[in-house]
Every structure is written in structure tokens, then in C-alpha cells.
């Protein structure tokens, strides 16, 4: 019985000892994670990752370089672009200097044990680090204490666009890198090799754009909490207009030319000319709606393509109105010529009746003219308003009536067939002149 109790007591002591040893081992591991790198215990003993290099002294020089892997989309409606970049940052930490000329590539998970800059992308809407199959990060340690820290980032960045010359526009976008918490007294950002610090952007092939040029800048951001260093990559994107010429400009021009076909059709062919005019107007309306469907409805820019489609719509609508005017003038002229086209016997009877009526009325009118002080002379168009017996408001009405007769006479078309004749020349001529001014303005100004 005593032996049984003794064995039980010995077993408890053994388990407690093992438990204490295991806890001590775990605490040692945790302490090593926060104070030193595995394999560099002597080098990083007492290393504090929460303090920057040269803490309390000169600022840290951080040199950056970029590789633009792709620009997947440029959105005019959201005014942003999405890019995948390789961001590389280099700085020197004197606490990590070791002997030799070697460099060591460390596991990316060890970045949690080192101090790294708090760089962020200005005007970024959405960003994420790639983590397939592991986090796409690189840590490389050099013997002089230099650290290379590389990241693979996909980000969507805002880009303010001026679409007044769309689709003949050139947009300027930026990628800006800035320190979030360290001001210029703590860190200094520089490009590693100036413009040569950026690679891959000249090889990009975008669906609607061509990269014209790019350059790097060094700037500062003045905030309420201080002045922060900022690096800027600025690049210009020129839109490829050939696609829009084939999709919009050529069809709209052909519709305008199709509306001119009605000028060669006689005025009596009402269904043919009306069909051409209405069809071209509806087709042009559909083309205008389709051109705006690719952009956001909240976009209030009056774009160059909207101006051209408006010009084409005006010419097509003008061709339809031209036929309405010519046809109305022709019908009015026919109505005035209708009495002259009656048979001769009917005209002679009417003339005899008119002569008899004139003889009877002549005596009466001659007597009235002798009584009146002055006469009111009625001509084919105007009325003499100089009668002294007329009241003031009657004279005003008479003058206005004469003015209206003159104005109507100016716009009266004597020969409706000339309307089509002049339209055949004026419509193409004006359309060519408008095109010259349009393309000269939007391409060179």
C-alpha cells in the first residue's frame, strides 16, 4: 500500500516537472520572436521592431522602385483605374549589420519581427496583397544592414478625368506613395533611380489607351499633423480614336448623306421622302443613345462625340424640315393656279358676270368717293393708311397689317422646286465646313 502511494506521488511530481519545462520552452520561443530573428539571435538581441532605425536621430532614407505588371481597366464612369504593381522598398538599419558579403532571403512571415515603413497608396479605393500560395512578400537582408522589402499589390486608384474631348482625349493619372504616420523628420522617400525606377509601363497594351509618357516626382503632403514625404508616378493615357471612328463617326456621317438622297426625289413622292426622313431621324436617335450607354448616366460632361452626333442629328432633321417646307409651298402654289386651269367657257361666263357687277358698283362707288374727304386705296398687298378720318388704333392696325404682308412676302417661295436645287449644294457644303472646324478644334486645340 505504501509503495502504491509512493509511485503515485512520484508520477505527479514528474508530470508537474514536464509541464513547467514545456511552459518555459514556449515562453523562450515567444521571447525570441519579439527580440531576435531565428538564426540571428546574436545579431538582433534586444532589437525593438517598434522603433525606427536611427531613432531620435537623422531620418531614414527609403528608396523605392516600381514594376507595373498590368493595368487591367480604366473606368470613365467611376473615374479610376486598376493596376497590379510590384513595390520594392530599400532602407538601411544599422542594428542589422553583420560581417561578410552575403545576403540572406528570409521567410516573408518574419517581416512581423522587423520594422518596416508605413507606406500607403494615396487615393486608393480598394487594395489587397496577393497571398497565393503564400503572401507575396519578400524580405532580403544584406550585410551592411540594408533591407529589401518587396510586395505584390493590386489597387484601384482614383483618376480625375476631363471627358470634354472624349473620345479624342488624353488623361493624366497618378500613383502616389506616402508615409502614413512618419513625417519628414522621421523618413525621407526617394526614387531609387529617378525615372528608371519604374519598369513595365512602356510595355503595357491597353484596350482603349496608349501610354504616351510617364515621369516621377518627389513631393510633400502638408497635413494638419505635419509634412509627410510623397512619391508620385504620373503617366498620360491617350485614347485610341480609331475604334470610335468606325463605330460612331462613320455610321452617323453615312446617315447624314442618306438624308440628302431625298433632294433628288420629286416633291410628289410623299411616301418615299417621308420614309427616308423619318428613318434617318430614328436611326440617328438610336445611335446617340447607344453612344452614351457606355458611360454613367450621372456623367454631365458634354463630350466631343455628343457634339458631333448633335450636328449630324441637326442636318438630318433639317433635311426632313426642308421637304415639309418645299411640299407646303408647292401645294400653296397649286391652289393659286387652280382657277387659271379651269375650262375656257367657265372663265368667260365668270368674266361677263364680273363685268356686269363692276358696272353696277362703279356708279355707287364713284358717288361715295365724292362725299369722302380722302380715299383708302387698296392694292394687291398694301393698304394706304393716310386717311385722316381713320382713328389712331385703326391706323396702327393698318400699318401692322402692311408690315406682316411685307414679311410674308419675303418668305414666300415663288418656285418650290428651287428649294431642292439649293439644298443639294448648301447641305453638303455646310456639313463639310462644320466638319473642318470640328476636327480642327478637337484635334489641335
C-alpha positions in Angstrom: 0.0 0.0 0.0 2.8 2.4 0.9 4.6 1.5 -2.4 1.4 2.3 -4.3 1.2 5.8 -2.7 4.8 6.4 -3.3 4.5 5.6 -7.0 1.5 7.8 -7.4 3.4 10.7 -5.7 6.4 10.2 -8.0 4.2 10.3 -11.1 2.6 13.6 -10.1 6.0 15.2 -9.5 7.2 14.0 -12.9 4.1 15.5 -14.7 4.4 18.8 -12.9 8.1 19.0 -13.9 7.4 18.3 -17.5 4.6 20.9 -17.5 6.9 23.5 -16.1 9.6 22.7 -18.7 7.2 22.9 -21.6 5.9 26.3 -20.4 9.4 27.6 -20.1 10.2 26.5 -23.6 7.2 28.2 -25.0 8.0 31.4 -23.2 11.5 31.3 -24.6 10.2 30.9 -28.1 7.8 33.8 -27.6 10.7 35.9 -26.3 12.8 35.0 -29.3 10.0 36.1 -31.7 9.9 39.5 -30.2 13.6 40.1 -29.7 15.5 38.3 -32.4 15.3 36.6 -35.7 15.7 32.8 -35.8 19.3 32.2 -36.8 20.3 35.8 -36.0 19.9 35.7 -32.2 23.3 37.3 -31.5 22.7 40.0 -34.2 19.2 41.0 -33.2 19.3 40.5 -29.5 17.5 43.4 -27.9 16.1 44.6 -31.4 12.9 46.6 -31.0 10.7 46.5 -34.1 8.6 49.3 -32.8 11.4 51.9 -33.1 12.6 53.0 -36.5 16.3 53.0 -37.4 18.3 56.0 -36.1 15.5 56.6 -33.6 15.9 60.1 -32.2 18.4 61.0 -34.8 18.5 61.5 -38.6 15.6 60.4 -40.7 15.6 57.1 -42.5 16.2 57.2 -46.3 13.8 54.9 -48.1 14.4 54.3 -51.8 11.6 52.9 -53.9 11.1 51.3 -57.3 8.1 50.0 -59.1 7.2 47.4 -61.7 3.8 47.9 -63.3 2.6 44.4 -64.1 -0.7 45.4 -65.6 -3.4 48.0 -65.8 -6.5 45.8 -66.2 -9.1 48.5 -66.6 -9.6 52.3 -66.9 -13.2 53.3 -66.0 -14.6 56.6 -67.2 -17.8 56.2 -65.3 -16.1 55.6 -61.9 -13.0 57.7 -62.8 -10.4 55.2 -61.6 -8.0 52.6 -62.9 -7.0 49.2 -61.5 -3.3 48.2 -61.6 -1.1 45.4 -60.3 2.3 46.6 -59.1 5.5 45.3 -57.6 6.5 47.7 -54.9 10.1 47.5 -53.7 11.4 49.5 -50.7 15.0 49.7 -49.5 16.4 51.2 -46.3 19.4 50.7 -44.0 19.0 49.6 -40.4 22.4 49.8 -38.6 21.1 47.3 -35.9 21.2 44.5 -38.5 24.8 44.9 -39.8 26.8 41.7 -39.8 30.2 40.5 -41.1 30.6 39.2 -44.6 29.4 40.0 -48.1 26.4 37.7 -48.2 22.8 38.4 -48.4 20.0 36.3 -46.9 16.5 35.9 -48.2 14.2 35.4 -45.2 10.8 33.9 -44.9 8.1 36.5 -45.6 6.4 35.7 -42.3 9.5 37.1 -40.5 8.5 40.6 -41.6 6.5 40.7 -38.4 9.7 40.8 -36.4 11.2 43.8 -38.2 10.5 47.5 -38.5 9.0 48.3 -41.9 7.8 51.7 -43.4 4.1 52.5 -43.1 3.8 53.3 -46.9 0.3 53.6 -48.3 -1.2 54.4 -51.7 -2.9 57.8 -51.8 -6.4 58.0 -53.4 -6.7 54.2 -53.3 -10.3 52.9 -53.3 -9.5 49.2 -52.9 -6.2 47.4 -52.4 -5.1 44.0 -51.4 -1.9 41.9 -51.1 -1.7 38.7 -53.1 -1.5 35.6 -50.9 -1.4 32.6 -53.3 0.1 30.3 -52.4 1.7 32.3 -49.6 1.8 36.0 -49.0 3.6 37.6 -52.0 6.2 39.4 -49.9 10.0 39.4 -50.0 12.5 40.2 -47.2 16.2 40.2 -48.1 18.9 41.2 -45.6 22.3 42.5 -46.7 25.5 42.5 -44.6 25.6 46.4 -44.4 22.2 46.4 -42.8 20.2 47.2 -46.0 16.7 45.6 -46.1 14.9 44.9 -49.3 11.1 44.7 -48.8 9.0 43.8 -51.9 5.2 43.5 -52.2 2.8 42.5 -54.9 -0.3 44.8 -54.7 -3.4 45.1 -56.8 -5.0 48.5 -56.3 -7.9 50.6 -57.7 -6.8 54.3 -57.7 -9.0 57.3 -58.4 -8.1 59.3 -61.5 -9.9 62.6 -62.2 -10.7 62.8 -65.9 -11.7 65.6 -68.2 -14.0 64.0 -70.8 -14.9 67.1 -72.7 -12.8 65.9 -75.7 -14.0 62.2 -75.5 -13.0 60.1 -77.5 -10.1 62.3 -78.6 -8.9 62.9 -75.1 -5.7 62.3 -73.2 -6.0 61.5 -69.5 -3.3 62.1 -66.8 -3.4 59.7 -63.9 -1.2 59.4 -60.9 0.1 56.7 -58.5 1.1 58.4 -55.2 3.0 56.7 -52.4 3.1 58.4 -49.0 4.1 57.7 -45.4 1.1 57.4 -43.1 2.5 58.2 -39.7 6.1 59.2 -40.1 6.7 62.8 -41.2 9.7 64.2 -43.0 11.6 64.4 -39.7 11.5 60.6 -39.4 11.6 59.3 -43.0 12.6 60.6 -46.4 11.2 59.0 -49.6 13.3 58.9 -52.8 13.1 57.2 -56.1 15.9 54.6 -56.4 17.0 55.6 -60.0 14.7 58.5 -61.0 12.5 57.7 -64.0 14.4 54.4 -64.4 12.9 53.3 -61.1 9.6 52.5 -62.9 9.5 49.5 -65.3 6.9 47.8 -67.3 4.7 50.7 -68.0 6.1 51.3 -71.5 5.2 47.7 -72.4 1.6 47.8 -71.4 -1.1 47.1 -74.0 -4.5 48.5 -73.1 -7.8 48.1 -74.9 -8.6 51.8 -75.4 -5.4 53.6 -74.4 -1.8 54.1 -75.4 0.7 55.2 -72.7 2.2 58.5 -74.1 4.8 59.2 -71.5 5.5 59.0 -67.8 7.7 60.6 -65.2 8.4 60.5 -61.5 8.1 63.3 -59.0 9.1 63.9 -55.3 6.7 66.0 -53.3 5.4 66.7 -49.8 2.0 66.5 -48.4 1.1 69.2 -45.9 -1.4 67.9 -43.3 -2.6 69.2 -40.0 -0.3 66.8 -38.2 2.8 67.6 -40.2 4.6 67.4 -43.5 4.8 63.9 -45.0 7.0 62.7 -47.8 5.3 61.6 -51.1 6.4 60.0 -54.3 4.4 60.5 -57.5 4.3 58.4 -60.7 2.5 60.4 -63.3 1.5 58.9 -66.7 -0.5 60.1 -69.7 -3.0 57.8 -71.4 -4.1 58.7 -75.0 -7.3 57.1 -76.2 -7.3 55.2 -79.4 -9.9 57.0 -81.6 -10.0 54.6 -84.5 -12.5 52.3 -82.7 -14.9 55.2 -82.2 -14.5 56.4 -85.8 -15.6 53.0 -87.1 -18.3 52.6 -84.5 -19.9 56.0 -84.3 -18.4 58.7 -86.6 -18.7 56.8 -89.9 -22.3 55.5 -89.4 -23.5 58.9 -88.3 -21.9 60.6 -91.4 -23.4 58.0 -93.7 -26.9 58.7 -92.1 -26.5 62.4 -92.9 -25.5 61.6 -96.5 -28.5 59.2 -96.8 -30.8 62.0 -95.8 -29.6 64.0 -98.8 -31.0 61.4 -101.2 -34.4 62.9 -100.7 -33.3 66.0 -102.5 -33.2 64.0 -105.7 -36.7 62.7 -105.3 -39.6 64.7 -106.7 -41.9 66.6 -104.4 -44.9 64.5 -105.4 -43.3 61.3 -104.0 -44.5 61.9 -100.5 -44.2 58.4 -99.1 -40.6 58.0 -100.3 -39.3 61.3 -99.0 -41.1 61.0 -95.7 -39.9 57.4 -95.2 -36.2 58.5 -95.8 -36.5 61.4 -93.4 -38.2 59.6 -90.5 -36.0 56.5 -90.9 -32.8 58.5 -90.7 -34.0 60.5 -87.7 -34.9 57.4 -85.8 -31.6 55.7 -86.7 -29.7 58.7 -85.6 -31.6 58.8 -82.3 -30.7 55.1 -81.6 -27.0 55.8 -82.4 -27.0 58.7 -79.9 -28.5 56.6 -77.2 -26.0 53.8 -77.8 -23.0 56.1 -77.6 -24.0 57.3 -74.1 -24.8 53.9 -72.8 -21.1 53.1 -72.1 -20.8 56.0 -69.7 -22.5 56.6 -66.4 -25.8 58.5 -66.6 -24.6 60.8 -63.8 -21.8 62.0 -66.0 -22.7 65.5 -67.1 -19.8 66.2 -69.5 -20.7 67.5 -72.9 -18.3 65.3 -74.9 -16.9 65.8 -78.4 -18.8 62.8 -79.6 -22.1 64.3 -78.3 -21.3 67.5 -80.2 -20.8 65.6 -83.5 -23.9 63.4 -83.1 -25.9 66.6 -82.3 -24.5 68.2 -85.5 -25.5 65.1 -87.6 -28.9 65.0 -86.0 -29.5 68.7 -86.9 -28.6 68.1 -90.5 -30.9 65.0 -90.7 -33.7 66.9 -89.1 -33.1 69.9 -91.3 -33.5 67.7 -94.4 -36.8 66.5 -93.1 -38.0 70.0 -92.4 -36.8 71.1 -95.9 -39.1 68.7 -97.6 -42.0 69.9 -95.4 -41.4 73.5 -96.4 -41.0 72.6 -100.1 -44.1 70.5 -100.2 -46.2 73.1 -98.4 -45.0 75.8 -100.8 -45.8 73.6 -103.8 -49.3 72.9 -102.5 -50.0 76.6 -101.9 -48.8 77.5 -105.4 -51.1 74.8 -106.9 -54.0 76.3 -105.0 -53.4 79.7 -106.5 -53.0 78.3 -110.0 -56.2 76.3 -109.8 -58.6 78.9 -111.1 -56.5 79.5 -114.2 -56.6 75.8 -115.1 -60.5 75.8 -115.4 -62.2 75.4 -118.8 -62.4 78.4 -121.1 -66.3 78.6 -121.2 -66.5 78.7 -117.4 -63.9 81.5 -117.3 -65.8 83.6 -119.9 -69.1 83.3 -118.0 -67.4 84.4 -114.8 -65.8 87.3 -116.6 -69.1 88.5 -118.0 -70.7 88.3 -114.6 -67.8 90.3 -113.1 -68.1 93.0 -115.7 -71.8 93.4 -115.0 -71.2 93.6 -111.3 -68.5 96.1 -111.8 -70.7 98.4 -113.9 -73.4 98.4 -111.2 -70.9 99.0 -108.4 -68.9 101.7 -110.3 -71.8 104.2 -110.1 -72.2 103.6 -106.4 -68.5 103.8 -105.5 -68.0 107.0 -107.6 -70.7 108.7 -105.6 -69.2 107.7 -102.3 -65.8 108.9 -103.3 -67.1 112.4 -103.9 -68.6 112.5 -100.4 -65.5 111.3 -98.6 -62.6 113.6 -97.9 -59.9 111.1 -98.8 -59.9 107.6 -100.1 -58.5 104.4 -98.9 -56.5 102.8 -101.7 -56.4 99.1 -101.7 -53.6 97.4 -103.7 -52.7 93.8 -104.1 -50.6 93.8 -100.9 -50.7 97.1 -99.0 -53.4 99.4 -97.8 -53.0 103.2 -97.7 -53.3 104.2 -94.1 -53.1 108.0 -94.7 -56.9 108.6 -94.4 -57.5 111.4 -91.9 -60.9 110.0 -90.9 -59.3 106.8 -89.5 -58.8 106.5 -85.8 -55.4 106.0 -84.2 -55.9 102.3 -83.3 -57.2 101.7 -86.9 -54.1 103.3 -88.3 -51.8 101.2 -86.1 -53.7 98.0 -87.2 -53.3 99.1 -90.8 -49.6 99.7 -90.5 -49.0 96.3 -88.7 -51.1 94.6 -91.4 -48.9 96.1 -94.1 -45.7 95.1 -92.3 -47.0 91.5 -92.0 -47.8 91.4 -95.7 -44.2 92.5 -96.5 -42.6 90.0 -94.1 -44.7 87.1 -95.5 -43.8 88.3 -99.0 -40.1 88.0 -98.2 -40.5 84.4 -97.1 -42.9 83.4 -99.9 -41.2 80.8 -102.2 -42.1 81.6 -105.7 -40.6 78.4 -107.2 -40.7 75.4 -104.7 -38.5 73.3 -107.0 -35.6 75.7 -106.3 -35.6 74.6 -102.6 -34.4 71.1 -103.5 -32.0 72.6 -106.0 -30.3 74.8 -103.5 -30.4 72.1 -100.8 -28.3 69.8 -103.0 -25.5 72.3 -102.8 -25.9 74.0 -99.4 -26.4 70.9 -97.2 -23.1 69.2 -98.2 -21.2 72.4 -98.3 -22.2 73.4 -94.7 -21.6 69.9 -93.5 -18.1 69.9 -94.8 -17.3 73.3 -93.3 -18.7 72.1 -89.9 -16.5 69.0 -90.1 -13.4 71.0 -90.8 -14.0 73.3 -87.8 -15.0 70.3 -85.6 -11.9 68.2 -86.2 -9.5 71.2 -86.2 -10.8 72.3 -82.8 -10.8 68.9 -81.0 -7.5 67.7 -82.5 -5.3 70.8 -82.3 -6.8 72.9 -79.5 
